């Protein structure tokens, strides 16, 4: 250090290195309160529209774990242009979706915590960073909604299918993984270029991955680095002997090699001309009538309505989950090009549920028929298990029971149950085969 009044010797000062400084380590100063601003009650502010996030971001130098208590303390005084802008968005969004005051305040507090955790406090926020708020008691779901509504969310999350794919292909050779990623993209997003393909259900993709993953690892262990090296003989040799695993593998490999051939990533399709193995179909069995009756009379109005919709009209669990309020008009259910007159027991339970919903969530603008604590202040559907967790019945077995009763009542009329329940001919044949079953015949 140079003496007072003397010029600093830079060579001497930097002889042992230079002092580096970390950016954004000091909290921004709070703006002074204007003298004419009232100090008691909070004055109303106009919604800010001038905030623009920076185009550059501070790169992370060190991955240092945060102290939860320290983060919460810093969040109490955090104040940036982004927080002030988002606070207005939170209030507008919360009023529109019927949020409580507590939920609104929780989201504002979560935004303050998020700013403390951000390397660049005023930049767009990654969705994966928002998911870390649960460690500090923050509200993840509603914070994601607000940031998305404000245009400040960078959604870098992977879907469950993508995470499952990454876990199953982590140890495969790089050329093989690149080919698989092309197939996965086509399966999830479809293709608008020739040959065009529609996107498949994520569950279908997961089943394909489940079937082909062991085979791919076996080929990689034998020295294959690319799927273009695989022959039809190797495909036949790698298939399981029988059962559902063989069926999953056959359909998965046909889909995989079909996409790669259409994208000209392999020379020939080794699964071309190969027949698929039929899986033995299970025999649908009737349910105990008393258990169905108890579920229909459940004290939970959502459970009673869901059970009634499946027990009387054989809706699938996905159809029940995604039902909209506008799908029911004048006592008729309009779904999948079907016009279904609702049975009287369904209508009475529908009225009870709508009355309960109006009292429980009067401010909800969610258009789905079924809402709960999680989705009432939002626009998405309920979870897959709602409201079946309140009963021992499963929607698929209840649906099979309804179709089974119908096929036995009409004497095996396949065309009728296809029109009534929207089944394919092959699916209807599975139920028609039970008409002559000695254990299922009516006495």
C-alpha beads as a LAMMPS data file, in Angstrom:
LAMMPS data file: protein, C-alpha beads

443 atoms
442 bonds

1 atom types
1 bond types

-500.0 500.0 xlo xhi
-500.0 500.0 ylo yhi
-500.0 500.0 zlo zhi

Masses

1 110.0

Atoms # bond

1 1 1 0.000 0.000 0.000
2 1 1 1.473 3.373 -1.010
3 1 1 2.075 6.079 1.552
4 1 1 -0.247 9.057 1.638
5 1 1 0.663 11.585 -1.035
6 1 1 2.808 9.140 -3.040
7 1 1 2.016 7.590 -6.419
8 1 1 0.970 3.927 -6.329
9 1 1 3.622 1.575 -7.714
10 1 1 1.545 -0.789 -9.901
11 1 1 4.377 -3.275 -10.346
12 1 1 4.831 -3.560 -6.597
13 1 1 1.074 -3.708 -5.927
14 1 1 0.523 -6.572 -8.382
15 1 1 3.658 -8.535 -7.530
16 1 1 1.666 -11.258 -5.703
17 1 1 -1.407 -11.178 -7.990
18 1 1 -4.455 -8.993 -8.496
19 1 1 -7.576 -8.656 -6.372
20 1 1 -10.727 -9.875 -8.129
21 1 1 -14.238 -8.789 -7.205
22 1 1 -17.518 -10.754 -7.526
23 1 1 -20.348 -8.908 -9.201
24 1 1 -23.796 -8.351 -7.630
25 1 1 -22.699 -9.272 -4.126
26 1 1 -24.066 -6.127 -2.479
27 1 1 -27.756 -5.553 -2.082
28 1 1 -29.133 -2.589 -4.073
29 1 1 -29.963 0.430 -2.012
30 1 1 -33.606 1.091 -1.277
31 1 1 -34.947 4.183 -2.886
32 1 1 -35.740 7.000 -0.482
33 1 1 -39.393 7.566 0.238
34 1 1 -40.601 10.822 -1.332
35 1 1 -41.428 13.503 1.193
36 1 1 -44.982 13.946 -0.120
37 1 1 -45.774 10.191 -0.025
38 1 1 -48.086 9.213 2.857
39 1 1 -46.406 6.998 5.416
40 1 1 -49.284 4.960 6.813
41 1 1 -51.499 3.404 4.186
42 1 1 -49.911 2.086 1.009
43 1 1 -50.695 4.271 -1.986
44 1 1 -51.973 2.739 -5.183
45 1 1 -49.398 2.464 -7.938
46 1 1 -49.898 2.192 -11.643
47 1 1 -48.719 -0.973 -13.333
48 1 1 -45.149 -0.534 -14.530
49 1 1 -44.587 -1.306 -18.198
50 1 1 -41.088 0.124 -18.631
51 1 1 -39.093 -2.820 -17.262
52 1 1 -36.822 -4.528 -19.817
53 1 1 -34.573 -7.416 -18.710
54 1 1 -30.884 -7.090 -19.620
55 1 1 -29.612 -8.907 -22.681
56 1 1 -26.480 -10.123 -20.886
57 1 1 -26.190 -12.181 -17.717
58 1 1 -23.565 -12.695 -15.048
59 1 1 -21.980 -16.124 -15.458
60 1 1 -21.640 -18.258 -12.363
61 1 1 -18.050 -18.444 -11.154
62 1 1 -18.442 -20.813 -8.213
63 1 1 -21.216 -23.212 -7.247
64 1 1 -21.598 -22.199 -3.611
65 1 1 -24.564 -23.633 -1.675
66 1 1 -26.798 -20.947 -0.213
67 1 1 -27.590 -20.666 3.462
68 1 1 -31.417 -20.881 3.750
69 1 1 -31.564 -18.537 6.741
70 1 1 -29.291 -16.037 5.025
71 1 1 -31.379 -16.157 1.852
72 1 1 -34.568 -15.469 3.799
73 1 1 -32.980 -12.516 5.615
74 1 1 -31.702 -10.981 2.381
75 1 1 -35.083 -11.522 0.733
76 1 1 -36.745 -9.275 3.318
77 1 1 -34.900 -6.239 1.940
78 1 1 -34.535 -7.301 -1.711
79 1 1 -35.871 -4.598 -4.013
80 1 1 -35.236 -4.453 -7.762
81 1 1 -37.042 -3.176 -10.830
82 1 1 -38.033 -6.758 -11.642
83 1 1 -39.630 -7.286 -8.197
84 1 1 -41.592 -4.042 -8.424
85 1 1 -42.736 -4.880 -11.946
86 1 1 -43.728 -8.437 -11.024
87 1 1 -45.531 -7.281 -7.881
88 1 1 -47.997 -5.411 -10.093
89 1 1 -48.335 -8.466 -12.321
90 1 1 -48.959 -10.667 -9.269
91 1 1 -51.821 -8.474 -8.074
92 1 1 -53.424 -8.322 -11.505
93 1 1 -52.986 -12.057 -12.083
94 1 1 -54.183 -12.935 -8.586
95 1 1 -57.312 -10.784 -8.871
96 1 1 -58.167 -12.367 -12.214
97 1 1 -57.729 -15.937 -10.951
98 1 1 -59.340 -15.447 -7.564
99 1 1 -56.186 -15.758 -5.453
100 1 1 -56.388 -15.192 -1.738
101 1 1 -54.370 -12.412 -0.102
102 1 1 -52.129 -15.039 1.476
103 1 1 -51.319 -16.646 -1.856
104 1 1 -50.572 -13.272 -3.422
105 1 1 -48.184 -12.369 -0.604
106 1 1 -46.519 -15.805 -0.813
107 1 1 -45.738 -15.280 -4.491
108 1 1 -44.297 -11.801 -3.878
109 1 1 -42.108 -13.237 -1.097
110 1 1 -41.044 -16.068 -3.439
111 1 1 -40.016 -13.539 -6.083
112 1 1 -37.813 -11.786 -3.523
113 1 1 -36.149 -15.099 -2.651
114 1 1 -35.669 -15.809 -6.360
115 1 1 -33.884 -12.496 -6.825
116 1 1 -31.448 -13.315 -4.023
117 1 1 -30.640 -16.644 -5.676
118 1 1 -30.207 -15.149 -9.169
119 1 1 -26.682 -14.432 -10.409
120 1 1 -28.138 -11.582 -12.466
121 1 1 -31.056 -10.330 -10.362
122 1 1 -32.920 -8.479 -13.132
123 1 1 -32.504 -11.072 -15.898
124 1 1 -35.065 -13.618 -17.095
125 1 1 -35.544 -16.475 -14.655
126 1 1 -34.964 -20.125 -15.529
127 1 1 -37.814 -22.461 -14.611
128 1 1 -35.355 -24.949 -13.136
129 1 1 -34.138 -22.213 -10.753
130 1 1 -37.707 -21.472 -9.676
131 1 1 -38.160 -25.136 -8.766
132 1 1 -35.465 -24.671 -6.106
133 1 1 -37.760 -22.314 -4.179
134 1 1 -39.274 -25.253 -2.315
135 1 1 -36.020 -25.497 -0.329
136 1 1 -36.648 -22.035 1.079
137 1 1 -40.395 -22.338 1.631
138 1 1 -41.326 -20.569 -1.612
139 1 1 -44.356 -21.088 -3.858
140 1 1 -43.152 -22.794 -7.044
141 1 1 -46.295 -23.246 -9.148
142 1 1 -47.793 -19.775 -8.762
143 1 1 -44.382 -18.095 -9.165
144 1 1 -43.906 -19.872 -12.487
145 1 1 -47.309 -18.622 -13.616
146 1 1 -46.541 -15.025 -12.725
147 1 1 -43.125 -15.011 -14.409
148 1 1 -44.677 -16.553 -17.514
149 1 1 -47.456 -13.949 -17.521
150 1 1 -44.823 -11.210 -17.171
151 1 1 -42.774 -12.631 -20.065
152 1 1 -39.782 -13.189 -17.799
153 1 1 -39.708 -17.001 -17.680
154 1 1 -37.161 -19.098 -19.529
155 1 1 -38.728 -22.561 -19.469
156 1 1 -35.723 -24.891 -19.535
157 1 1 -37.475 -27.835 -17.861
158 1 1 -37.460 -31.317 -19.306
159 1 1 -40.656 -33.320 -19.502
160 1 1 -40.917 -36.558 -17.553
161 1 1 -40.547 -38.522 -20.767
162 1 1 -37.357 -36.626 -21.662
163 1 1 -35.968 -37.259 -18.186
164 1 1 -36.844 -40.942 -18.484
165 1 1 -35.177 -41.087 -21.914
166 1 1 -32.011 -39.409 -20.598
167 1 1 -31.788 -41.881 -17.715
168 1 1 -32.199 -44.904 -19.989
169 1 1 -29.696 -43.739 -22.643
170 1 1 -26.996 -42.186 -20.448
171 1 1 -24.402 -44.940 -21.049
172 1 1 -24.974 -45.503 -24.773
173 1 1 -22.466 -44.480 -27.489
174 1 1 -22.787 -40.902 -28.744
175 1 1 -23.766 -41.800 -32.369
176 1 1 -26.537 -44.055 -31.092
177 1 1 -27.808 -41.387 -28.686
178 1 1 -27.944 -38.817 -31.510
179 1 1 -30.108 -41.184 -33.559
180 1 1 -32.352 -41.860 -30.591
181 1 1 -32.777 -38.128 -29.947
182 1 1 -34.066 -37.649 -33.507
183 1 1 -36.610 -40.421 -32.908
184 1 1 -37.649 -38.938 -29.554
185 1 1 -38.215 -35.499 -31.067
186 1 1 -40.468 -36.948 -33.774
187 1 1 -42.393 -39.016 -31.224
188 1 1 -43.072 -36.079 -28.898
189 1 1 -43.465 -33.206 -31.386
190 1 1 -44.424 -34.951 -34.608
191 1 1 -43.079 -33.896 -37.973
192 1 1 -44.463 -31.346 -40.434
193 1 1 -41.999 -32.319 -43.163
194 1 1 -42.410 -35.366 -45.377
195 1 1 -42.908 -38.033 -44.299
196 1 1 -45.278 -36.301 -41.889
197 1 1 -46.066 -37.881 -38.545
198 1 1 -48.382 -36.953 -35.720
199 1 1 -47.038 -36.570 -32.192
200 1 1 -47.593 -39.625 -30.011
201 1 1 -48.854 -39.744 -26.463
202 1 1 -45.941 -39.394 -23.994
203 1 1 -47.023 -42.620 -22.301
204 1 1 -46.657 -44.463 -25.618
205 1 1 -43.125 -43.099 -25.939
206 1 1 -42.276 -44.240 -22.398
207 1 1 -43.509 -47.764 -23.188
208 1 1 -41.374 -47.835 -26.349
209 1 1 -38.318 -46.706 -24.363
210 1 1 -39.042 -49.354 -21.726
211 1 1 -39.138 -52.059 -24.404
212 1 1 -36.047 -51.088 -26.403
213 1 1 -33.670 -49.848 -23.660
214 1 1 -32.351 -53.323 -22.638
215 1 1 -31.816 -54.244 -26.288
216 1 1 -29.915 -51.038 -27.026
217 1 1 -27.604 -51.577 -24.045
218 1 1 -26.965 -55.157 -25.166
219 1 1 -26.011 -53.987 -28.653
220 1 1 -23.732 -51.302 -27.199
221 1 1 -22.066 -53.929 -24.966
222 1 1 -21.356 -56.009 -28.097
223 1 1 -19.479 -53.110 -29.692
224 1 1 -22.192 -51.482 -31.845
225 1 1 -21.959 -47.690 -31.851
226 1 1 -24.655 -46.891 -34.411
227 1 1 -28.082 -48.337 -35.170
228 1 1 -27.201 -48.406 -38.874
229 1 1 -25.092 -51.509 -38.106
230 1 1 -28.053 -53.572 -36.874
231 1 1 -29.425 -56.363 -39.068
232 1 1 -32.766 -58.144 -38.986
233 1 1 -31.130 -61.271 -37.600
234 1 1 -29.732 -59.269 -34.685
235 1 1 -33.177 -57.789 -34.033
236 1 1 -34.794 -61.246 -33.913
237 1 1 -32.055 -62.542 -31.650
238 1 1 -32.376 -59.608 -29.226
239 1 1 -36.163 -59.837 -28.778
240 1 1 -37.468 -61.390 -25.523
241 1 1 -38.994 -64.816 -25.897
242 1 1 -42.610 -63.916 -25.089
243 1 1 -44.903 -61.801 -22.982
244 1 1 -45.554 -58.099 -22.833
245 1 1 -41.816 -57.286 -22.873
246 1 1 -41.523 -58.826 -26.337
247 1 1 -44.571 -56.877 -27.518
248 1 1 -43.180 -53.597 -26.136
249 1 1 -39.804 -54.254 -27.763
250 1 1 -41.325 -55.130 -31.164
251 1 1 -43.447 -52.002 -31.359
252 1 1 -40.630 -49.836 -29.991
253 1 1 -38.062 -51.099 -32.507
254 1 1 -40.517 -50.772 -35.401
255 1 1 -41.186 -47.173 -34.430
256 1 1 -37.477 -46.396 -33.915
257 1 1 -36.158 -47.870 -37.143
258 1 1 -39.152 -46.529 -39.103
259 1 1 -38.331 -42.953 -38.095
260 1 1 -34.596 -43.363 -38.692
261 1 1 -35.205 -44.827 -42.160
262 1 1 -37.582 -41.988 -43.077
263 1 1 -34.918 -39.483 -41.949
264 1 1 -32.248 -41.365 -43.952
265 1 1 -30.140 -41.994 -40.878
266 1 1 -29.924 -45.745 -41.615
267 1 1 -29.657 -47.622 -44.900
268 1 1 -32.319 -50.300 -44.357
269 1 1 -35.085 -50.909 -41.848
270 1 1 -34.295 -54.225 -40.117
271 1 1 -37.853 -54.501 -38.773
272 1 1 -39.509 -54.258 -42.205
273 1 1 -41.807 -57.233 -42.799
274 1 1 -41.520 -58.540 -39.236
275 1 1 -44.814 -59.595 -37.658
276 1 1 -45.624 -58.542 -34.111
277 1 1 -46.456 -61.047 -31.414
278 1 1 -50.003 -60.937 -30.062
279 1 1 -50.343 -60.556 -26.331
280 1 1 -52.892 -62.655 -24.516
281 1 1 -55.802 -60.370 -23.653
282 1 1 -57.178 -60.404 -20.147
283 1 1 -60.830 -61.227 -19.491
284 1 1 -62.807 -58.248 -18.128
285 1 1 -64.387 -59.093 -14.775
286 1 1 -67.414 -57.501 -13.077
287 1 1 -67.068 -55.493 -9.879
288 1 1 -68.864 -56.001 -6.613
289 1 1 -72.108 -54.020 -6.834
290 1 1 -71.975 -52.948 -3.200
291 1 1 -68.550 -51.309 -3.588
292 1 1 -69.813 -49.332 -6.602
293 1 1 -72.915 -48.251 -4.670
294 1 1 -70.814 -47.021 -1.750
295 1 1 -68.599 -44.978 -4.084
296 1 1 -71.656 -43.457 -5.776
297 1 1 -72.901 -42.300 -2.373
298 1 1 -69.545 -40.890 -1.292
299 1 1 -69.779 -37.766 0.923
300 1 1 -67.180 -36.165 -1.361
301 1 1 -69.240 -34.631 -4.218
302 1 1 -66.316 -34.775 -6.659
303 1 1 -65.810 -38.498 -6.028
304 1 1 -69.522 -39.242 -6.326
305 1 1 -69.745 -37.403 -9.670
306 1 1 -66.597 -38.978 -11.137
307 1 1 -67.764 -42.471 -10.178
308 1 1 -71.214 -41.785 -11.653
309 1 1 -69.766 -40.573 -14.969
310 1 1 -67.714 -43.752 -15.329
311 1 1 -70.285 -46.188 -13.872
312 1 1 -73.148 -44.968 -16.079
313 1 1 -71.389 -43.699 -19.211
314 1 1 -68.006 -45.511 -19.154
315 1 1 -65.830 -42.408 -19.558
316 1 1 -62.080 -42.929 -19.361
317 1 1 -60.020 -41.420 -16.545
318 1 1 -58.440 -38.974 -18.997
319 1 1 -61.841 -37.863 -20.281
320 1 1 -63.046 -37.233 -16.723
321 1 1 -59.861 -35.317 -15.921
322 1 1 -60.195 -32.999 -18.943
323 1 1 -63.965 -32.407 -18.903
324 1 1 -64.911 -28.765 -19.419
325 1 1 -67.896 -26.951 -17.959
326 1 1 -69.051 -26.186 -21.490
327 1 1 -69.086 -29.883 -22.433
328 1 1 -72.403 -30.318 -20.602
329 1 1 -75.379 -28.512 -22.158
330 1 1 -79.048 -29.133 -21.356
331 1 1 -78.342 -32.389 -19.573
332 1 1 -76.229 -33.777 -22.427
333 1 1 -72.510 -34.459 -22.487
334 1 1 -70.711 -33.564 -25.725
335 1 1 -67.356 -35.340 -25.884
336 1 1 -65.291 -36.826 -28.730
337 1 1 -68.089 -36.317 -31.288
338 1 1 -70.501 -38.166 -28.994
339 1 1 -73.761 -36.709 -27.673
340 1 1 -74.584 -38.511 -24.422
341 1 1 -77.860 -37.913 -22.508
342 1 1 -76.795 -37.947 -18.858
343 1 1 -78.564 -40.364 -16.537
344 1 1 -80.635 -38.947 -13.675
345 1 1 -78.193 -40.176 -10.976
346 1 1 -75.397 -38.371 -12.832
347 1 1 -77.404 -35.146 -13.108
348 1 1 -78.190 -35.083 -9.379
349 1 1 -74.515 -35.570 -8.495
350 1 1 -73.507 -32.976 -11.080
351 1 1 -75.783 -30.412 -9.401
352 1 1 -74.348 -31.247 -5.972
353 1 1 -70.779 -30.837 -7.236
354 1 1 -71.438 -27.523 -9.007
355 1 1 -73.055 -26.119 -5.860
356 1 1 -70.061 -27.269 -3.792
357 1 1 -67.643 -25.759 -6.294
358 1 1 -69.470 -22.417 -6.314
359 1 1 -69.242 -22.209 -2.522
360 1 1 -65.684 -23.507 -2.180
361 1 1 -64.049 -21.593 -5.064
362 1 1 -66.396 -18.743 -6.042
363 1 1 -63.633 -16.722 -7.736
364 1 1 -62.118 -19.526 -9.816
365 1 1 -62.095 -18.995 -13.592
366 1 1 -60.850 -22.518 -14.338
367 1 1 -63.053 -23.933 -17.099
368 1 1 -62.503 -27.583 -16.131
369 1 1 -65.423 -29.362 -14.512
370 1 1 -63.283 -30.776 -11.703
371 1 1 -61.130 -28.420 -9.663
372 1 1 -59.224 -28.797 -6.410
373 1 1 -56.974 -26.787 -4.136
374 1 1 -54.089 -26.909 -6.612
375 1 1 -55.792 -26.042 -9.906
376 1 1 -58.717 -23.859 -8.745
377 1 1 -56.551 -20.683 -8.851
378 1 1 -55.075 -21.793 -12.172
379 1 1 -56.325 -22.941 -15.587
380 1 1 -54.998 -26.509 -15.820
381 1 1 -56.771 -29.800 -15.061
382 1 1 -56.669 -31.715 -11.800
383 1 1 -54.120 -34.469 -11.220
384 1 1 -54.591 -37.959 -12.602
385 1 1 -55.465 -39.390 -9.184
386 1 1 -58.122 -36.784 -8.359
387 1 1 -60.681 -37.639 -7.005
388 1 1 -60.014 -41.391 -7.063
389 1 1 -57.842 -41.281 -3.938
390 1 1 -61.062 -41.134 -1.888
391 1 1 -62.278 -44.533 -3.114
392 1 1 -60.875 -48.021 -3.618
393 1 1 -62.268 -48.189 -7.167
394 1 1 -60.081 -47.588 -10.172
395 1 1 -61.612 -45.841 -13.212
396 1 1 -60.421 -48.468 -15.709
397 1 1 -61.945 -51.407 -13.821
398 1 1 -65.151 -49.428 -13.279
399 1 1 -65.317 -48.625 -17.002
400 1 1 -64.803 -52.305 -17.870
401 1 1 -67.615 -53.257 -15.502
402 1 1 -70.014 -50.852 -17.252
403 1 1 -69.129 -52.073 -20.745
404 1 1 -69.338 -55.688 -19.576
405 1 1 -72.857 -55.128 -18.254
406 1 1 -73.906 -53.560 -21.557
407 1 1 -72.498 -56.327 -23.752
408 1 1 -74.270 -58.983 -21.690
409 1 1 -77.523 -57.030 -21.777
410 1 1 -77.620 -56.618 -25.572
411 1 1 -76.500 -60.171 -26.297
412 1 1 -73.062 -59.375 -27.725
413 1 1 -73.929 -56.548 -30.129
414 1 1 -70.432 -55.208 -30.949
415 1 1 -71.681 -52.370 -33.145
416 1 1 -73.828 -51.022 -30.332
417 1 1 -71.065 -50.770 -27.731
418 1 1 -68.722 -49.269 -30.329
419 1 1 -71.216 -46.458 -30.929
420 1 1 -72.185 -46.124 -27.270
421 1 1 -68.714 -46.019 -25.728
422 1 1 -66.464 -45.005 -28.641
423 1 1 -64.592 -48.328 -28.743
424 1 1 -62.727 -49.808 -31.681
425 1 1 -63.867 -53.137 -33.096
426 1 1 -60.887 -54.981 -31.620
427 1 1 -61.552 -53.513 -28.171
428 1 1 -65.243 -54.355 -28.399
429 1 1 -64.414 -57.943 -29.420
430 1 1 -62.568 -58.382 -26.122
431 1 1 -65.818 -57.730 -24.260
432 1 1 -67.970 -59.712 -26.691
433 1 1 -65.803 -62.770 -26.024
434 1 1 -67.094 -62.857 -22.444
435 1 1 -70.720 -63.414 -23.453
436 1 1 -70.240 -67.184 -23.688
437 1 1 -67.848 -67.346 -20.752
438 1 1 -69.263 -69.894 -18.262
439 1 1 -68.234 -67.831 -15.209
440 1 1 -69.785 -64.605 -16.527
441 1 1 -73.061 -65.865 -17.976
442 1 1 -76.179 -64.709 -16.173
443 1 1 -78.197 -67.435 -14.502

Bonds

1 1 1 2
2 1 2 3
3 1 3 4
4 1 4 5
5 1 5 6
6 1 6 7
7 1 7 8
8 1 8 9
9 1 9 10
10 1 10 11
11 1 11 12
12 1 12 13
13 1 13 14
14 1 14 15
15 1 15 16
16 1 16 17
17 1 17 18
18 1 18 19
19 1 19 20
20 1 20 21
21 1 21 22
22 1 22 23
23 1 23 24
24 1 24 25
25 1 25 26
26 1 26 27
27 1 27 28
28 1 28 29
29 1 29 30
30 1 30 31
31 1 31 32
32 1 32 33
33 1 33 34
34 1 34 35
35 1 35 36
36 1 36 37
37 1 37 38
38 1 38 39
39 1 39 40
40 1 40 41
41 1 41 42
42 1 42 43
43 1 43 44
44 1 44 45
45 1 45 46
46 1 46 47
47 1 47 48
48 1 48 49
49 1 49 50
50 1 50 51
51 1 51 52
52 1 52 53
53 1 53 54
54 1 54 55
55 1 55 56
56 1 56 57
57 1 57 58
58 1 58 59
59 1 59 60
60 1 60 61
61 1 61 62
62 1 62 63
63 1 63 64
64 1 64 65
65 1 65 66
66 1 66 67
67 1 67 68
68 1 68 69
69 1 69 70
70 1 70 71
71 1 71 72
72 1 72 73
73 1 73 74
74 1 74 75
75 1 75 76
76 1 76 77
77 1 77 78
78 1 78 79
79 1 79 80
80 1 80 81
81 1 81 82
82 1 82 83
83 1 83 84
84 1 84 85
85 1 85 86
86 1 86 87
87 1 87 88
88 1 88 89
89 1 89 90
90 1 90 91
91 1 91 92
92 1 92 93
93 1 93 94
94 1 94 95
95 1 95 96
96 1 96 97
97 1 97 98
98 1 98 99
99 1 99 100
100 1 100 101
101 1 101 102
102 1 102 103
103 1 103 104
104 1 104 105
105 1 105 106
106 1 106 107
107 1 107 108
108 1 108 109
109 1 109 110
110 1 110 111
111 1 111 112
112 1 112 113
113 1 113 114
114 1 114 115
115 1 115 116
116 1 116 117
117 1 117 118
118 1 118 119
119 1 119 120
120 1 120 121
121 1 121 122
122 1 122 123
123 1 123 124
124 1 124 125
125 1 125 126
126 1 126 127
127 1 127 128
128 1 128 129
129 1 129 130
130 1 130 131
131 1 131 132
132 1 132 133
133 1 133 134
134 1 134 135
135 1 135 136
136 1 136 137
137 1 137 138
138 1 138 139
139 1 139 140
140 1 140 141
141 1 141 142
142 1 142 143
143 1 143 144
144 1 144 145
145 1 145 146
146 1 146 147
147 1 147 148
148 1 148 149
149 1 149 150
150 1 150 151
151 1 151 152
152 1 152 153
153 1 153 154
154 1 154 155
155 1 155 156
156 1 156 157
157 1 157 158
158 1 158 159
159 1 159 160
160 1 160 161
161 1 161 162
162 1 162 163
163 1 163 164
164 1 164 165
165 1 165 166
166 1 166 167
167 1 167 168
168 1 168 169
169 1 169 170
170 1 170 171
171 1 171 172
172 1 172 173
173 1 173 174
174 1 174 175
175 1 175 176
176 1 176 177
177 1 177 178
178 1 178 179
179 1 179 180
180 1 180 181
181 1 181 182
182 1 182 183
183 1 183 184
184 1 184 185
185 1 185 186
186 1 186 187
187 1 187 188
188 1 188 189
189 1 189 190
190 1 190 191
191 1 191 192
192 1 192 193
193 1 193 194
194 1 194 195
195 1 195 196
196 1 196 197
197 1 197 198
198 1 198 199
199 1 199 200
200 1 200 201
201 1 201 202
202 1 202 203
203 1 203 204
204 1 204 205
205 1 205 206
206 1 206 207
207 1 207 208
208 1 208 209
209 1 209 210
210 1 210 211
211 1 211 212
212 1 212 213
213 1 213 214
214 1 214 215
215 1 215 216
216 1 216 217
217 1 217 218
218 1 218 219
219 1 219 220
220 1 220 221
221 1 221 222
222 1 222 223
223 1 223 224
224 1 224 225
225 1 225 226
226 1 226 227
227 1 227 228
228 1 228 229
229 1 229 230
230 1 230 231
231 1 231 232
232 1 232 233
233 1 233 234
234 1 234 235
235 1 235 236
236 1 236 237
237 1 237 238
238 1 238 239
239 1 239 240
240 1 240 241
241 1 241 242
242 1 242 243
243 1 243 244
244 1 244 245
245 1 245 246
246 1 246 247
247 1 247 248
248 1 248 249
249 1 249 250
250 1 250 251
251 1 251 252
252 1 252 253
253 1 253 254
254 1 254 255
255 1 255 256
256 1 256 257
257 1 257 258
258 1 258 259
259 1 259 260
260 1 260 261
261 1 261 262
262 1 262 263
263 1 263 264
264 1 264 265
265 1 265 266
266 1 266 267
267 1 267 268
268 1 268 269
269 1 269 270
270 1 270 271
271 1 271 272
272 1 272 273
273 1 273 274
274 1 274 275
275 1 275 276
276 1 276 277
277 1 277 278
278 1 278 279
279 1 279 280
280 1 280 281
281 1 281 282
282 1 282 283
283 1 283 284
284 1 284 285
285 1 285 286
286 1 286 287
287 1 287 288
288 1 288 289
289 1 289 290
290 1 290 291
291 1 291 292
292 1 292 293
293 1 293 294
294 1 294 295
295 1 295 296
296 1 296 297
297 1 297 298
298 1 298 299
299 1 299 300
300 1 300 301
301 1 301 302
302 1 302 303
303 1 303 304
304 1 304 305
305 1 305 306
306 1 306 307
307 1 307 308
308 1 308 309
309 1 309 310
310 1 310 311
311 1 311 312
312 1 312 313
313 1 313 314
314 1 314 315
315 1 315 316
316 1 316 317
317 1 317 318
318 1 318 319
319 1 319 320
320 1 320 321
321 1 321 322
322 1 322 323
323 1 323 324
324 1 324 325
325 1 325 326
326 1 326 327
327 1 327 328
328 1 328 329
329 1 329 330
330 1 330 331
331 1 331 332
332 1 332 333
333 1 333 334
334 1 334 335
335 1 335 336
336 1 336 337
337 1 337 338
338 1 338 339
339 1 339 340
340 1 340 341
341 1 341 342
342 1 342 343
343 1 343 344
344 1 344 345
345 1 345 346
346 1 346 347
347 1 347 348
348 1 348 349
349 1 349 350
350 1 350 351
351 1 351 352
352 1 352 353
353 1 353 354
354 1 354 355
355 1 355 356
356 1 356 357
357 1 357 358
358 1 358 359
359 1 359 360
360 1 360 361
361 1 361 362
362 1 362 363
363 1 363 364
364 1 364 365
365 1 365 366
366 1 366 367
367 1 367 368
368 1 368 369
369 1 369 370
370 1 370 371
371 1 371 372
372 1 372 373
373 1 373 374
374 1 374 375
375 1 375 376
376 1 376 377
377 1 377 378
378 1 378 379
379 1 379 380
380 1 380 381
381 1 381 382
382 1 382 383
383 1 383 384
384 1 384 385
385 1 385 386
386 1 386 387
387 1 387 388
388 1 388 389
389 1 389 390
390 1 390 391
391 1 391 392
392 1 392 393
393 1 393 394
394 1 394 395
395 1 395 396
396 1 396 397
397 1 397 398
398 1 398 399
399 1 399 400
400 1 400 401
401 1 401 402
402 1 402 403
403 1 403 404
404 1 404 405
405 1 405 406
406 1 406 407
407 1 407 408
408 1 408 409
409 1 409 410
410 1 410 411
411 1 411 412
412 1 412 413
413 1 413 414
414 1 414 415
415 1 415 416
416 1 416 417
417 1 417 418
418 1 418 419
419 1 419 420
420 1 420 421
421 1 421 422
422 1 422 423
423 1 423 424
424 1 424 425
425 1 425 426
426 1 426 427
427 1 427 428
428 1 428 429
429 1 429 430
430 1 430 431
431 1 431 432
432 1 432 433
433 1 433 434
434 1 434 435
435 1 435 436
436 1 436 437
437 1 437 438
438 1 438 439
439 1 439 440
440 1 440 441
441 1 441 442
442 1 442 443
